[in-house]
Amino acid sequence: MESGDRYGVAGYGSGGNGAVPPPPSHAPSVGPPPPGAPLRAAAAALLNLTGLGLGYALLGRWGRAAVCWAATAVLLWVALPADPDGVPAGVLVGYLLVLVLAAVDGGRIARRSAVGGAWRPGLAVGLGVVLLAVPAGGAVVYGSARDEAREQMLLERLESGDERVATASGQPFEAAKSEYGKALDVYRALGEDHPGSRAAKLVPDRLKAYYDAVSTPYAKKRHCEAVAPLTYLRTLPDSVDRKVLGELAAWPDTPLAESLYACGVSRLGGAGSGSGGDGGTELGELLRTFPDSASARRVAPAIDERIKDQVTALKGAEPCTATEVLRGLGATASRLPDDSVKKLSADADEGVVDGVYACGVDQFKDGKFGAARTTLTDFARTYKSDGRVRQARNIATAAEIADDRPAAGKRLPPSKRPGGARMELVISNDAPNTVEVLYTGPVTGTVTLRACAGCERYSASEGPRRACKASGRNYPKARLQLPAGEYHFLYKHGTGATARVDSYSSGTRVQPGYTYTSCTYVIERSPFDLDLPLLPDPIQPVVSPWGAGSSR
């Protein structure tokens, strides 16, 4: 230009010398972001996602960085030490929300701000990526610690189950059943709910020990005591997965069958027929539950052998006991659900017939005359077609006489009538009531004399003088033909007698070549044995035989 003017560029210096001033510390609030903003934003966001607040630290926002540090501190305080249940979901969600907000906020600030210092955004991004491995690795380590804590918790549960088994094993099963059930719940939960845990892998061994503890009575050969616990073990597959039980699921079958057999056989013929005390309950359960087992096949031979043993015992010292055992065996066999066993009841019943007779004879020999009379009278009434009925009645008659006159029970009545001459014994009744006369000796029997119409009771002094001597009176009579020998008589009051008329027994010897007479009458006695008139209350009437005489 002519005027000499020229355009120039004004320069910046320091002071008045045109030096260049430093850039502003923050990006202007309006206008485009400073160069490199996206990279800086990514770096700040990644660094904040680490939970260490490094993005805020690079941006110089220390307050916001402190919030990140506090959030991480709270998380660590809640999470450590590792718990089997892990960090509560609410805490974890809240912490992640803080990290996300911090990342977004850090990226926003970094995008609008020119960061001072000599740091490189690219390097910061790489550092953020690397540092993200810290929380990720921490999560992995924490997960491992949490899993270990869970394993320890499950092992403690397993130990608690073991302690319950140890406690229960020292008690009777019924008292310990509750503890066993609680221990089983522990093992079942570990095996079914935590199949991959270390505790679950130990469950099979624990269950083996559990079965051993419950079945201790079986191991000790206490078979009756073992039935209940073995039955319990057999029901476990209904409530516990068979995969957990393994081979134990079917194990109790054979021991239970053996225990039912051994217990039932040990009780055969015992007291309590029909209520289980005779072995019927156990043997019946065996035959119904394990009909094809080796133990079930042994039931019939065992009962048959026991019946034969008791039949043999009828000839021994305790036939009454053997008879009761046979009754029990027959009752048990008849109730069992097996035809081969049921038919054995007939053998037992046949033995009972012989046993009842043998028992009555033994009671007579032992001087138990009342019991012998009852036993043999029942025998004669029950087994009417048996060839021993007559002899049973004779022994029962002798036992009744011997109960009042022990000398009549020194020996059993002969089973056969003796031969030889017979002597006549005529018994007349001068009593106003019927009289039954029982006699035993070389022959045994009974006769009944009708009441004497019009006959009266005598005083003690009148009886011997007046009884059976009224002229023209037809006294009821019985005529006995007796072989010679010693006889015992029992005169029993019958119809028409009062409760105060006593039975009377006596004895005599019948000799060859004689005939005998006897008279029965009733006398009235005073309490002092004086001959007094009849008084209503203190009178003690008795029946008395009287030998009226004898002749050749």
Residue, then its C-alpha position, 0 to 999 in steps of 0.5 A: m500500500e502506498s500509505g505504507d500501512r501493513y497488516g500484522v499479527a498481534g503476538y502475545g508475550s510475557g509482560g509487555n514483551g508479547a509472551v503466550p499465556p497458559p490455557p484455561s483450566h476448564a473448558p468453556s461452558v459453551g462452544p465445542p468441547p476441547p480437542g481429545a474430549p471423547l478419549r478423556a471421557a472414556a478414560a475417566a469413566l473407566l477409572n471410576l468404574t474400578g470403584l477407586g474414584l481415580g477418574y475423579a482424582l485425575l479431574g481434580r474432583w476430590g469430593r466426588a472421589a471421596v464418595c466413591w471411596a466411601a461406597t467401596a469401603v461400605l461394600l468391603w465392610v459388609a462383604l468381609p469376611a465372606d459369608p455363605d449367603g454372600v453380599p445382600a442384594g440391596v447393598l450390591v445393587g446400590y454399589l453398582l448403581v454408585l459406580v455407574l453414576a460415577a462413570v457417567d458423571g466422570g465421563r461428562i466432566a472429562r468431556r467438557s474439561a481440559v485436563g491439566g497436567a502431562w497425562r495422556p488420555g490414551l494411557a489413562v484409558g489403558l490404565g482404566v481397562v487394566l484396573l477394571a481387573v481389580p474389582a473383577g478379580g475381587a469378585v472372583v476371589y470373593g466368590s471363592a471365599r463365599d463358596e468355601a464359607r458355604e462348604q464350611m457351613l455344610l460341614e458343620r451341619l453334617e457334624s451336627g447330624d453326626e452328633r445327633v446319631a451319637t447321642a441317639s445310639g446310646q438310647p433305646f430306639e423308641a426314645a431315640k427315634s426323634e433324634y434319629g429323624k432329625a439327623l436323617d433330615v440333615y443328611r437328606a438335605l445335604g444329599e438332595d439340596h447340595p449334591g456337589s458339596r464336600a459335605a454331600k460327598l461324605v453323606p454316604d459314609r455317614l448314612k452307613a454309620y447311621y444304619d449301623a447305629v440304628s440296627t445295633p440290636y440286630a448286630k448284637k443278636r437282640h432280634c426282638e428289639a431289632v424289629a422296630p428299628l429295622t422296620y424304620l430303616r426299611t421305610l426310609p426310601d419312602s422319604v429319602d432319594r434312593k440315589v442318596l441311600g444307594e445300596l442301603a435302600a434295600w439292606p434292611d430286608t434280610p436283617l428284618a426277615e431274620s429278626l422277625y423269624a428269630c424273635g417269633v420262634s423264641r416266643l412260640g408257645g408263650a403266654g399271650s396267645g392272640s396278642g403277639g406274645d406267642g410269636g404270631t405277630e412277628l411270624g405273621e409279619l414275616l410271612r406276609t412281607f417276605p413270603d419268599s425269603a429263606s427265613a419264611r421257609r423256616v417257619a413251618p419246620a420250626i413250629d413242627e419241631r416245637i410241637k414234637d418237642q412239647v408232645t414228648a414233654l407231656k411224658g415228663a415232669e411238667p405235662c401241664t406246662a407242656t399242654e399250655v405250650l401246645r395250646g399256644l402253638g396250635a393257636t399261633a399256627s392257625r392264625l399264620p397266613d400260610d397253609s403249610v403252617k396252618k395245618l400244623s395246628a391239628d398236630a398241636d390240638e391232638g397233643v393238647v388232648d393227651g396233655v390235658y389228661a396227663c396234666g390232670v393225672d399229674q395234678f392228682k399225683d402231686g396232691k392238687f386234688g381240686a385242680a385235678r378234679t377240674t382238669l379231668t372233669d373238663f377233659a371228660r366233658t370236652y373229649k367225650s369220644d376219647g377212650r380215657v373219659r371213663q378213667a378221667r371221671n374216676i380220677a376226678t371222683a377220687a380227687e373230689i373225695a381226696d380233697d376232703r379225705p387225703a388218704a383217698g389220693k394216695r394212689l390213682p384209681p385202677s384203670k381196669r376193674p378187678g376180678g373176683a368176688r363182690m360184696e354188697l353194700v346197701i346204703s339207705n337214706d334217712a335224710p330229707n334231702t337227696v344225697e350223692v355218695l362218691y366212693t373210690g378204692p379197687v373200684t370208683g363211682t358215684v350213686t345218688l339217693r333220693a330224698c326220704a319222704g317224711c324223714e326228719r333231722y335228728s339230734a346228735s344222741e337220737g341219730p345212731r338209735r333211730a336212723c333208718k329204723a322206722s318200721g314200715r318206712n321205705y327208705p331210698k336205697a343204693r346197692l353197690q357190688l364192691p370187690a374187697g379192699e379199702y374204700h373211701f366215701l364222700y357223702k354230699h348233700g343234694t336237693g332239699a338240703t340247706a347251706r348248713v348241711d355239710s359233706y362228710s367223708s369216711g373210710t372202711r375196708v370191705q372184706p370177702g364173704y360179708t355184706y354191708t349196710s350204711c345209713t345216712y341221716v341229718i343231725e342237728r347240733s348245738p354250738f356246744d355239741l349238746d342235744l338241744p331243740l332246733l334253733p333257727d340260727p346257731i344250728q350246724p347240721v351235717v350229713s353223716p354215714w352210719g355203719a348199721g351192721s354187717s353179716r355173713 
